[in-house]
Amino acid sequence: MQTPPSIEREYRGIWVATVANIDWPSKPGLPSDAQKAELIAILDRAAELKFNLIVLQVRPACSVLYDSKIEPWSEVLSGTMGEPPEPYYDPLAFAVEEAHKRGMELHAWFNPYRARHPSEKSEIHPQHISKRRPDLVKQYGRYLWLDPGEPDVLEHSLAVMLEVVKRYDVDGVHIDDYFYPYKERDEKGNLLDFPDEPSWQRYRRSGGKLSRDDWRRQNVDRFVEKVYREIKSTRRWVKFGISPFGLWRPGYPPQARGFDAYAQLYADSRKWLMEGWCDYYVPQLYFKIDHPNLSFPVMLRWWVEQNKQGRHVLAGNFTSKVADGSNGAWDAQQIAEQIRLTRKQAGAVGNIHFSARAFVQDRGGICKLIRDLHAQPALIPPSPWLSRSKPHTPTVQAARLVDGAIQLQWKAQGRHPVAWWVVAYRNNGEWTVQVLPAHSEEYTLPPAANLAFVSVVDRYGNQSDWAPAEVTG
């Protein structure tokens, strides 16, 4: 019997940034219906372009875009910290449901240490960490920042992330390149050191022998490792993704020059990948292909070579640089070629694009290029270090309806946690593949379909064998 073509496997993601209302909502204080409509427009565009992953920023600082028992509502929604959208809805629950309807994973993106962003103007809510535990929060330049050297900071941010893992049907948890803050300057232009003297001195008094820089890196290392371990012990299939600055250290690879995140953000990002404290890794390769020191394909190859534990390595693309109105704006072909180069790089498994507005605005005609590159739907690759067990083949029935169309119905077998159903059918000699959410139980084929199959994909990305549907008459 003829079987369907195998479905493509790659990450096709979009970051949806909420800090300072970059992507969504377009401004604070919009009514709930307008917020929902804007998010639906982003998701519809992503689905139309056959993306399979939305990375939604749900904690841009220590206030959040969901109904939390730990932290107050973010002002990017209502305009006032601590106030929910009006009329009430839960944006994260809404986003998860709507992304899944469209065959896309939804990963919750957190900033672990930033406590308040300069774009926030409303009064600080009494539930905010700076009010409840001022000993954990430092003023640093124009920001409020949690001190990563305080053990209670680790526990607080971890609790915030695990609350989401336990209460929402998210497919992943995501952090980006903000660890210790990017350096701030005083009014005279002098660099300011991060004000962590109390936690540093406590470490020294306890017999700590590390240098201050190494101690800071150890604080971040411990956080990253514990987040990974705790997510896995809570819901093993929830992926943990990290998107560090695209250069680990100058000189790695030898021609690389630029910002030293290891020394300035205290982010030993290569270590986290080599230790396997993640499920997918997205270095922010916000560099052009022909960059003399930080060439996109050269940097991607270097990161893939560090992947000793066989995790998923993908590229973060600076797609918002396309036709952004600046003198250094990129042509959309730059991004298209970066996707092609990612596909050619052995060991790289996809791309995540910063950010959604590039596609909503169709900057530089990027959408047509993406349609061509995403001609067929794709599933996110499986994570064999989490599970290698293949789901049982589902049972399928087919019935012809009065109008001649064919209705498929199916049921899972066994106890694998279902993520997706995949329906493949041949119609006039052409194969069509549809990815449907876990709760789906049926699908209607066009009358001319003469061959159809169904398979199930579990929460780890493992796909069952195809179950044929007998389409007769």
BATI-365791 format. One record per residue (C-alpha): residue number from 1; chain; x, y, z. Coordinates in nm, 4 decimals, always signed. Example, Ala and Ser with C-alpha at 12.3 -4.5 7.8 and 13.67 -1.06 7.14 Angstrom:
! residues 2
resi, chain, X, Y, Z
1, A, +1.2300, -0.4500, +0.7800;
2, A, +1.3670, -0.1060, +0.7140;
This chain:
! residues 473
resi, chain, X, Y, Z
1, A, +0.0000, +0.0000, +0.0000;
2, A, +0.1196, +0.3493, -0.0809;
3, A, +0.1961, +0.5526, +0.2315;
4, A, +0.2160, +0.9293, +0.2817;
5, A, +0.5404, +1.1203, +0.2434;
6, A, +0.7173, +1.1627, +0.5786;
7, A, +0.6324, +1.4905, +0.7480;
8, A, +0.9127, +1.7446, +0.7745;
9, A, +1.0786, +1.8010, +1.1124;
10, A, +1.2181, +2.1404, +1.2097;
11, A, +1.1592, +2.4245, +1.4515;
12, A, +0.9832, +2.7161, +1.2842;
13, A, +0.9355, +2.9685, +1.5597;
14, A, +0.8447, +3.3313, +1.6229;
15, A, +0.9205, +3.5316, +1.9357;
16, A, +0.6222, +3.7438, +2.0440;
17, A, +0.7682, +4.0177, +2.2648;
18, A, +0.5479, +4.1957, +2.5171;
19, A, +0.8106, +4.4090, +2.6952;
20, A, +0.7433, +4.7751, +2.6131;
21, A, +0.4538, +4.6456, +2.3957;
22, A, +0.6967, +4.5534, +2.1153;
23, A, +0.4704, +4.2978, +1.9457;
24, A, +0.1631, +4.2564, +2.1620;
25, A, -0.0574, +4.4160, +2.2804;
26, A, +0.0134, +4.7132, +2.0530;
27, A, -0.0335, +4.9469, +2.3508;
28, A, -0.1397, +4.9213, +2.7167;
29, A, -0.5032, +4.9576, +2.8155;
30, A, -0.6706, +4.8042, +2.5114;
31, A, -1.0053, +4.6341, +2.5806;
32, A, -0.9840, +4.2566, +2.6024;
33, A, -1.1544, +4.2012, +2.2660;
34, A, -0.8961, +4.4223, +2.0957;
35, A, -0.6097, +4.2403, +2.2710;
36, A, -0.7506, +3.9053, +2.1626;
37, A, -0.7990, +4.0241, +1.8044;
38, A, -0.4376, +4.1416, +1.7854;
39, A, -0.3072, +3.8110, +1.9188;
40, A, -0.5299, +3.6157, +1.6785;
41, A, -0.3891, +3.8214, +1.3903;
42, A, -0.0341, +3.7226, +1.4935;
43, A, -0.1307, +3.3551, +1.5296;
44, A, -0.3222, +3.3522, +1.2012;
45, A, -0.0250, +3.4979, +1.0159;
46, A, +0.2060, +3.2444, +1.1806;
47, A, -0.0264, +2.9561, +1.0884;
48, A, -0.0651, +3.0818, +0.7316;
49, A, +0.3164, +3.0786, +0.6989;
50, A, +0.3285, +2.7255, +0.8486;
51, A, +0.5196, +2.8176, +1.1624;
52, A, +0.4905, +2.5561, +1.4378;
53, A, +0.6110, +2.7440, +1.7476;
54, A, +0.5106, +3.0644, +1.9259;
55, A, +0.7433, +3.1855, +2.2024;
56, A, +0.5263, +3.4268, +2.4013;
57, A, +0.6859, +3.6604, +2.6546;
58, A, +0.4713, +3.6099, +2.9655;
59, A, +0.7061, +3.7615, +3.2258;
60, A, +0.8951, +4.0584, +3.0794;
61, A, +0.9857, +4.1623, +3.4363;
62, A, +0.8468, +4.0680, +3.7793;
63, A, +0.4894, +4.1207, +3.6633;
64, A, +0.3120, +3.8786, +3.4348;
65, A, +0.0612, +3.8248, +3.1540;
66, A, -0.1417, +3.5504, +3.3226;
67, A, -0.3401, +3.5033, +3.6417;
68, A, -0.0611, +3.4377, +3.8924;
69, A, -0.0802, +3.3713, +4.2622;
70, A, +0.2826, +3.4896, +4.2979;
71, A, +0.3297, +3.8080, +4.0914;
72, A, +0.1012, +4.0955, +3.9847;
73, A, -0.0435, +4.1560, +3.6400;
74, A, +0.1871, +4.3382, +3.3992;
75, A, +0.0957, +4.6909, +3.2996;
76, A, +0.1537, +4.6088, +2.9304;
77, A, -0.2030, +4.4724, +2.9399;
78, A, -0.4154, +4.7199, +3.1363;
79, A, -0.1763, +5.0132, +3.1679;
80, A, -0.1665, +4.9638, +3.5464;
81, A, +0.0456, +4.7074, +3.7263;
82, A, -0.1714, +4.4631, +3.9192;
83, A, -0.4886, +4.5186, +3.7152;
84, A, -0.6144, +4.2341, +3.4918;
85, A, -0.7481, +4.2919, +3.1414;
86, A, -1.1022, +4.4315, +3.1292;
87, A, -1.3267, +4.2448, +3.0843;
88, A, -1.1308, +3.9668, +3.2518;
89, A, -0.9594, +3.6901, +3.0580;
90, A, -0.6331, +3.5004, +3.1045;
91, A, -0.4031, +3.5854, +2.8112;
92, A, -0.1762, +3.2839, +2.8547;
93, A, -0.4637, +3.0339, +2.8677;
94, A, -0.6132, +3.2052, +2.5607;
95, A, -0.2808, +3.1995, +2.3740;
96, A, -0.2199, +2.8296, +2.4486;
97, A, -0.5664, +2.7314, +2.3280;
98, A, -0.5492, +2.9409, +2.0105;
99, A, -0.1943, +2.8307, +1.9211;
100, A, -0.2866, +2.4637, +1.9661;
101, A, -0.5960, +2.5101, +1.7459;
102, A, -0.3584, +2.6170, +1.4692;
103, A, -0.1167, +2.3271, +1.5099;
104, A, +0.1508, +2.5315, +1.6888;
105, A, +0.3329, +2.4781, +2.0167;
106, A, +0.3223, +2.7611, +2.2726;
107, A, +0.6322, +2.8207, +2.4853;
108, A, +0.6172, +3.0598, +2.7818;
109, A, +0.9088, +3.3067, +2.7751;
110, A, +1.0349, +3.4452, +3.1081;
111, A, +1.2890, +3.7025, +3.2145;
112, A, +1.4332, +3.5437, +3.5310;
113, A, +1.5970, +3.8482, +3.6924;
114, A, +1.4613, +4.1773, +3.5553;
115, A, +1.2253, +4.3244, +3.8156;
116, A, +1.1028, +4.6422, +3.6417;
117, A, +1.1634, +4.7833, +3.2941;
118, A, +1.2079, +5.1599, +3.2342;
119, A, +0.9070, +5.1578, +2.9979;
120, A, +0.6803, +5.0786, +3.2952;
121, A, +0.5237, +5.3971, +3.4298;
122, A, +0.2378, +5.2948, +3.6594;
123, A, +0.2591, +5.2730, +4.0354;
124, A, +0.4317, +4.9611, +4.1666;
125, A, +0.1742, +4.7161, +4.3032;
126, A, +0.2010, +4.5998, +4.6692;
127, A, +0.2355, +4.2381, +4.5506;
128, A, +0.5463, +4.3238, +4.3451;
129, A, +0.8671, +4.1640, +4.4704;
130, A, +1.0287, +4.5062, +4.5258;
131, A, +0.7567, +4.5799, +4.7846;
132, A, +0.7350, +4.2356, +4.9443;
133, A, +1.1090, +4.1581, +4.9510;
134, A, +1.3040, +4.4805, +4.8921;
135, A, +1.6172, +4.3029, +5.0156;
136, A, +1.6184, +4.0960, +4.6929;
137, A, +1.5852, +4.3902, +4.4522;
138, A, +1.8513, +4.6377, +4.3378;
139, A, +1.8236, +4.9677, +4.1545;
140, A, +2.0615, +4.9436, +3.8604;
141, A, +2.0639, +5.2362, +3.6210;
142, A, +1.7071, +5.2859, +3.5018;
143, A, +1.6018, +4.9326, +3.6006;
144, A, +1.5045, +4.7347, +3.9051;
145, A, +1.6861, +4.4019, +3.9055;
146, A, +1.6720, +4.0892, +4.1187;
147, A, +2.0087, +3.9983, +4.2685;
148, A, +2.1074, +3.6545, +4.1302;
149, A, +2.3399, +3.6131, +4.4307;
150, A, +2.0453, +3.5857, +4.6698;
151, A, +1.9296, +3.2233, +4.7164;
152, A, +1.5709, +3.3429, +4.7612;
153, A, +1.5844, +3.5002, +4.4139;
154, A, +1.6537, +3.1598, +4.2612;
155, A, +1.3639, +3.0096, +4.4518;
156, A, +1.1283, +3.2958, +4.3633;
157, A, +1.1906, +3.2929, +3.9878;
158, A, +1.1846, +2.9133, +3.9830;
159, A, +0.8460, +2.9149, +4.1612;
160, A, +0.7112, +3.1630, +3.9064;
161, A, +0.8129, +2.9381, +3.6167;
162, A, +0.6871, +2.6181, +3.7776;
163, A, +0.3512, +2.7803, +3.8498;
164, A, +0.3033, +2.8104, +3.4751;
165, A, +0.4277, +2.4569, +3.4045;
166, A, +0.1778, +2.3164, +3.6580;
167, A, -0.1256, +2.5311, +3.5739;
168, A, -0.1080, +2.5851, +3.1966;
169, A, -0.0830, +2.3432, +2.9051;
170, A, +0.2363, +2.5045, +2.7739;
171, A, +0.4710, +2.3014, +2.5550;
172, A, +0.7870, +2.4755, +2.6697;
173, A, +0.9561, +2.7263, +2.9000;
174, A, +1.2000, +2.9742, +2.7486;
175, A, +1.4611, +3.2241, +2.8707;
176, A, +1.6665, +3.4618, +2.6573;
177, A, +1.9965, +3.6508, +2.6942;
178, A, +1.9239, +3.8560, +3.0084;
179, A, +2.1027, +3.7173, +3.3149;
180, A, +2.3056, +3.9704, +3.5099;
181, A, +2.2118, +4.2959, +3.3363;
182, A, +2.3836, +4.4567, +3.0423;
183, A, +2.6099, +4.7243, +3.1890;
184, A, +2.4590, +5.0619, +3.2750;
185, A, +2.6451, +5.3948, +3.2937;
186, A, +2.6140, +5.6876, +3.5303;
187, A, +2.5440, +6.0460, +3.4221;
188, A, +2.9132, +6.0974, +3.3443;
189, A, +2.9294, +5.7909, +3.1245;
190, A, +3.1177, +5.5713, +3.3714;
191, A, +3.0300, +5.2023, +3.3869;
192, A, +2.8327, +5.1032, +3.6950;
193, A, +2.9025, +4.7738, +3.8675;
194, A, +2.6035, +4.5677, +3.9699;
195, A, +2.5241, +4.6491, +4.3372;
196, A, +2.5422, +4.3005, +4.4882;
197, A, +2.7805, +4.3785, +4.7740;
198, A, +2.5607, +4.2267, +5.0529;
199, A, +2.5161, +3.8893, +4.8824;
200, A, +2.8822, +3.8846, +4.7759;
201, A, +3.0040, +3.9546, +5.1295;
202, A, +2.7727, +3.6885, +5.2703;
203, A, +2.9244, +3.4391, +5.0264;
204, A, +3.2764, +3.5405, +5.1322;
205, A, +3.1912, +3.5123, +5.5034;
206, A, +3.0565, +3.1625, +5.4447;
207, A, +3.4013, +3.0553, +5.3222;
208, A, +3.3461, +3.1048, +4.9482;
209, A, +3.6716, +3.1027, +4.7517;
210, A, +3.5578, +3.1968, +4.3999;
211, A, +3.6408, +3.5306, +4.2422;
212, A, +3.3469, +3.7693, +4.2203;
213, A, +3.3029, +3.7076, +3.8466;
214, A, +3.3170, +3.3297, +3.8876;
215, A, +3.0735, +3.3501, +4.1789;
216, A, +2.8299, +3.5463, +3.9640;
217, A, +2.8582, +3.2868, +3.6866;
218, A, +2.8019, +3.0101, +3.9421;
219, A, +2.4820, +3.1825, +4.0573;
220, A, +2.3455, +3.1779, +3.7023;
221, A, +2.4688, +2.8218, +3.6388;
222, A, +2.2835, +2.6985, +3.9453;
223, A, +1.9649, +2.8704, +3.8337;
224, A, +1.9764, +2.7272, +3.4806;
225, A, +2.0479, +2.3739, +3.6013;
226, A, +1.7778, +2.3832, +3.8683;
227, A, +1.5141, +2.5198, +3.6293;
228, A, +1.5872, +2.2331, +3.3903;
229, A, +1.5785, +1.9665, +3.6607;
230, A, +1.2592, +2.1003, +3.8199;
231, A, +1.0722, +2.1298, +3.4887;
232, A, +1.1631, +1.7694, +3.4079;
233, A, +1.0449, +1.6441, +3.7465;
234, A, +0.7165, +1.8384, +3.7110;
235, A, +0.6166, +1.7696, +3.3499;
236, A, +0.8881, +1.5856, +3.1672;
237, A, +0.7624, +1.6687, +2.8188;
238, A, +0.7688, +2.0473, +2.8729;
239, A, +1.0774, +2.1601, +2.6835;
240, A, +1.3252, +2.4082, +2.8301;
241, A, +1.4787, +2.6421, +2.5750;
242, A, +1.7575, +2.8983, +2.6167;
243, A, +1.8391, +3.1782, +2.3742;
244, A, +2.1742, +3.3265, +2.4789;
245, A, +2.3699, +3.6072, +2.3167;
246, A, +2.5032, +3.4739, +1.9857;
247, A, +2.8725, +3.4993, +2.0837;
248, A, +2.9880, +3.2974, +2.3854;
249, A, +3.3268, +3.4715, +2.4122;
250, A, +3.5454, +3.6681, +2.1692;
251, A, +3.7891, +3.4275, +2.0035;
252, A, +3.5375, +3.1396, +1.9883;
253, A, +3.5643, +3.0670, +1.6977;
254, A, +3.9051, +3.2334, +1.6461;
255, A, +3.7872, +3.5189, +1.4207;
256, A, +3.4923, +3.6110, +1.6449;
257, A, +3.4999, +3.9640, +1.7875;
258, A, +3.2358, +4.1455, +1.9886;
259, A, +3.0457, +4.1600, +2.3165;
260, A, +3.1694, +3.9187, +2.5851;
261, A, +2.8527, +3.7843, +2.7500;
262, A, +3.0624, +3.5464, +2.9620;
263, A, +3.2441, +3.8400, +3.1254;
264, A, +2.9666, +4.1002, +3.1245;
265, A, +2.6406, +3.9074, +3.1737;
266, A, +2.8163, +3.6298, +3.3691;
267, A, +2.6512, +3.3847, +3.1292;
268, A, +2.8606, +3.0728, +3.0684;
269, A, +2.6226, +2.9744, +2.7924;
270, A, +2.8480, +2.7156, +2.6296;
271, A, +2.8593, +2.5255, +2.9605;
272, A, +2.4791, +2.4955, +2.9787;
273, A, +2.4662, +2.3426, +2.6322;
274, A, +2.7590, +2.1085, +2.6954;
275, A, +2.6037, +1.9937, +3.0247;
276, A, +2.2668, +1.9339, +2.8567;
277, A, +2.0725, +2.1679, +3.0888;
278, A, +1.8208, +2.2403, +2.8142;
279, A, +1.6147, +2.0705, +2.5454;
280, A, +1.6708, +2.3269, +2.2725;
281, A, +1.9256, +2.6043, +2.2290;
282, A, +1.8759, +2.9169, +2.0188;
283, A, +2.1843, +3.1407, +2.0141;
284, A, +2.0823, +3.4851, +1.8903;
285, A, +2.2752, +3.4867, +1.5630;
286, A, +2.1762, +3.8423, +1.4788;
287, A, +2.4603, +3.8762, +1.2283;
288, A, +2.4673, +3.8945, +0.8497;
289, A, +2.6044, +3.6079, +0.6445;
290, A, +2.9022, +3.8145, +0.5245;
291, A, +2.9869, +3.9701, +0.8638;
292, A, +3.3695, +3.9613, +0.8813;
293, A, +3.3939, +3.8551, +1.2484;
294, A, +3.0526, +3.7072, +1.3272;
295, A, +2.9357, +3.5409, +1.0078;
296, A, +2.5964, +3.3767, +1.0564;
297, A, +2.6919, +3.0315, +0.9177;
298, A, +3.0313, +3.0310, +1.0901;
299, A, +2.8769, +3.1083, +1.4285;
300, A, +2.6002, +2.8517, +1.3784;
301, A, +2.8568, +2.5836, +1.2970;
302, A, +3.0553, +2.6710, +1.6117;
303, A, +2.7479, +2.6344, +1.8338;
304, A, +2.6530, +2.3018, +1.6767;
305, A, +3.0056, +2.1783, +1.7523;
306, A, +2.9548, +2.2528, +2.1257;
307, A, +2.6436, +2.0323, +2.1425;
308, A, +2.8017, +1.7348, +2.3195;
309, A, +2.4721, +1.6094, +2.4664;
310, A, +2.2826, +1.5996, +2.1372;
311, A, +2.0194, +1.8606, +2.2221;
312, A, +1.8333, +2.0614, +1.9596;
313, A, +2.0404, +2.3533, +1.8298;
314, A, +1.8748, +2.6163, +1.6137;
315, A, +1.9385, +2.9697, +1.4999;
316, A, +1.7824, +3.2871, +1.6348;
317, A, +1.7281, +3.5247, +1.3396;
318, A, +1.7118, +3.9054, +1.3511;
319, A, +1.4127, +3.9193, +1.1166;
320, A, +1.2927, +4.2558, +1.2541;
321, A, +1.6059, +4.4050, +1.0932;
322, A, +1.4401, +4.3548, +0.7532;
323, A, +1.3177, +4.6870, +0.6080;
324, A, +1.3175, +4.8446, +0.9549;
325, A, +1.3687, +5.1974, +0.8202;
326, A, +1.7279, +5.2253, +0.9438;
327, A, +2.0378, +5.2870, +0.7329;
328, A, +2.1499, +4.9351, +0.8167;
329, A, +1.8210, +4.7650, +0.7288;
330, A, +1.8457, +4.4153, +0.5834;
331, A, +1.6936, +4.2762, +0.2670;
332, A, +1.4421, +3.9957, +0.3238;
333, A, +1.6608, +3.7670, +0.1125;
334, A, +1.9179, +3.7795, +0.3955;
335, A, +1.6759, +3.5935, +0.6237;
336, A, +1.5674, +3.3506, +0.3524;
337, A, +1.9301, +3.2572, +0.2865;
338, A, +1.9963, +3.2206, +0.6601;
339, A, +1.7124, +2.9653, +0.6762;
340, A, +1.8644, +2.7771, +0.3799;
341, A, +2.2063, +2.7783, +0.5467;
342, A, +2.0524, +2.6507, +0.8725;
343, A, +1.8981, +2.3606, +0.6819;
344, A, +2.2347, +2.2804, +0.5238;
345, A, +2.4170, +2.2794, +0.8579;
346, A, +2.4278, +1.9249, +0.9947;
347, A, +2.3072, +1.9256, +1.3547;
348, A, +2.0954, +2.2429, +1.3250;
349, A, +1.7205, +2.1867, +1.3401;
350, A, +1.5419, +2.5140, +1.2724;
351, A, +1.5003, +2.8852, +1.3322;
352, A, +1.3211, +3.1238, +1.5668;
353, A, +1.2602, +3.4764, +1.4387;
354, A, +1.2678, +3.7994, +1.6347;
355, A, +0.9994, +3.9149, +1.6197;
356, A, +0.6321, +3.8822, +1.5221;
357, A, +0.5890, +4.2332, +1.3849;
358, A, +0.8209, +4.1593, +1.0918;
359, A, +0.5643, +3.9080, +0.9649;
360, A, +0.2493, +4.0969, +1.0667;
361, A, +0.3816, +4.3978, +0.8712;
362, A, +0.5250, +4.1764, +0.5941;
363, A, +0.8460, +4.3768, +0.6019;
364, A, +1.0347, +4.3743, +0.2758;
365, A, +0.8065, +4.1066, +0.1322;
366, A, +0.9339, +3.8520, +0.3857;
367, A, +0.6069, +3.6565, +0.3879;
368, A, +0.6305, +3.5347, +0.0287;
369, A, +0.9833, +3.4090, +0.0885;
370, A, +0.8715, +3.2247, +0.4022;
371, A, +0.5737, +3.0704, +0.2188;
372, A, +0.8126, +2.9256, -0.0373;
373, A, +1.0521, +2.7981, +0.2308;
374, A, +0.7655, +2.6543, +0.4385;
375, A, +0.5823, +2.4919, +0.1487;
376, A, +0.4861, +2.1897, +0.3599;
377, A, +0.3889, +2.1771, +0.7286;
378, A, +0.6526, +2.0607, +0.9768;
379, A, +0.6518, +1.9093, +1.3223;
380, A, +0.9067, +2.0001, +1.5879;
381, A, +1.1682, +1.7209, +1.6049;
382, A, +1.1393, +1.4552, +1.8755;
383, A, +1.3495, +1.4739, +2.1938;
384, A, +1.4976, +1.1218, +2.2264;
385, A, +1.6801, +1.2078, +2.5528;
386, A, +1.3339, +1.2509, +2.7104;
387, A, +1.1538, +0.9538, +2.5531;
388, A, +1.2126, +0.7113, +2.2665;
389, A, +0.8857, +0.5249, +2.3074;
390, A, +0.6709, +0.5338, +1.9931;
391, A, +0.2944, +0.5799, +2.0453;
392, A, +0.0597, +0.3007, +1.9489;
393, A, -0.1011, +0.3230, +1.6059;
394, A, -0.4492, +0.4769, +1.6407;
395, A, -0.7706, +0.3182, +1.5177;
396, A, -0.9424, +0.4961, +1.2271;
397, A, -1.2869, +0.4761, +1.0692;
398, A, -1.4081, +0.6425, +0.7498;
399, A, -1.7691, +0.7188, +0.6519;
400, A, -1.8992, +0.8897, +0.3392;
401, A, -2.1397, +1.1726, +0.4136;
402, A, -2.4521, +1.2682, +0.2202;
403, A, -2.2683, +1.5400, +0.0241;
404, A, -1.9997, +1.2934, -0.0830;
405, A, -1.7320, +1.4130, +0.1571;
406, A, -1.5549, +1.1581, +0.3761;
407, A, -1.5464, +1.1853, +0.7531;
408, A, -1.2540, +1.0311, +0.9378;
409, A, -1.2811, +0.9466, +1.3059;
410, A, -1.0017, +0.8090, +1.5215;
411, A, -0.9060, +0.7019, +1.8712;
412, A, -0.5728, +0.6789, +2.0495;
413, A, -0.4488, +0.3455, +2.1776;
414, A, -0.2381, +0.3238, +2.4919;
415, A, -0.1528, +0.5979, +2.7390;
416, A, +0.0965, +0.8204, +2.5606;
417, A, +0.0313, +1.1928, +2.6247;
418, A, -0.1096, +1.3091, +2.2897;
419, A, +0.0127, +1.6376, +2.1403;
420, A, -0.1024, +1.6246, +1.7771;
421, A, -0.2915, +1.4223, +1.5228;
422, A, -0.1560, +1.4146, +1.1695;
423, A, -0.3980, +1.3496, +0.8830;
424, A, -0.2540, +1.2809, +0.5382;
425, A, -0.4687, +1.2222, +0.2330;
426, A, -0.4286, +1.1986, -0.1429;
427, A, -0.6636, +1.4064, -0.3522;
428, A, -0.6351, +1.4129, -0.7330;
429, A, -0.2866, +1.2640, -0.7036;
430, A, -0.1619, +1.5306, -0.4565;
431, A, -0.0839, +1.4672, -0.0900;
432, A, -0.2169, +1.7063, +0.1756;
433, A, -0.0988, +1.6938, +0.5359;
434, A, -0.2844, +1.8538, +0.8281;
435, A, -0.1659, +1.8838, +1.1892;
436, A, -0.4548, +1.8909, +1.4374;
437, A, -0.4613, +1.9482, +1.8158;
438, A, -0.4794, +1.6697, +2.0742;
439, A, -0.8538, +1.7025, +2.1418;
440, A, -0.9461, +1.6475, +1.7737;
441, A, -1.1452, +1.3337, +1.6997;
442, A, -1.2474, +1.3736, +1.3370;
443, A, -1.1636, +1.5364, +1.0057;
444, A, -1.3626, +1.5728, +0.6845;
445, A, -1.1904, +1.4896, +0.3549;
446, A, -1.2978, +1.6219, +0.0141;
447, A, -1.5082, +1.3807, -0.1962;
448, A, -1.2262, +1.3092, -0.4407;
449, A, -0.9861, +1.1827, -0.1731;
450, A, -0.9001, +0.8202, -0.2399;
451, A, -0.6349, +0.7446, +0.0210;
452, A, -0.6073, +0.8667, +0.3813;
453, A, -0.3951, +0.7972, +0.6877;
454, A, -0.3867, +0.9138, +1.0480;
455, A, -0.1011, +0.9073, +1.2988;
456, A, -0.0580, +1.0402, +1.6492;
457, A, +0.2337, +1.2452, +1.7849;
458, A, +0.3033, +1.2404, +2.1588;
459, A, +0.4209, +1.5278, +2.3796;
460, A, +0.7837, +1.4239, +2.3240;
461, A, +0.7484, +1.4530, +1.9454;
462, A, +0.7401, +1.0780, +1.8773;
463, A, +0.5088, +0.9779, +1.5919;
464, A, +0.3135, +0.6520, +1.5625;
465, A, +0.2949, +0.4409, +1.2498;
466, A, +0.0349, +0.5520, +0.9976;
467, A, -0.3123, +0.4023, +1.0368;
468, A, -0.4844, +0.3620, +0.6988;
469, A, -0.8475, +0.4659, +0.6567;
470, A, -1.0492, +0.2563, +0.4161;
471, A, -1.1997, +0.5110, +0.1759;
472, A, -1.4391, +0.3293, -0.0541;
473, A, -1.7239, +0.4070, -0.2876;
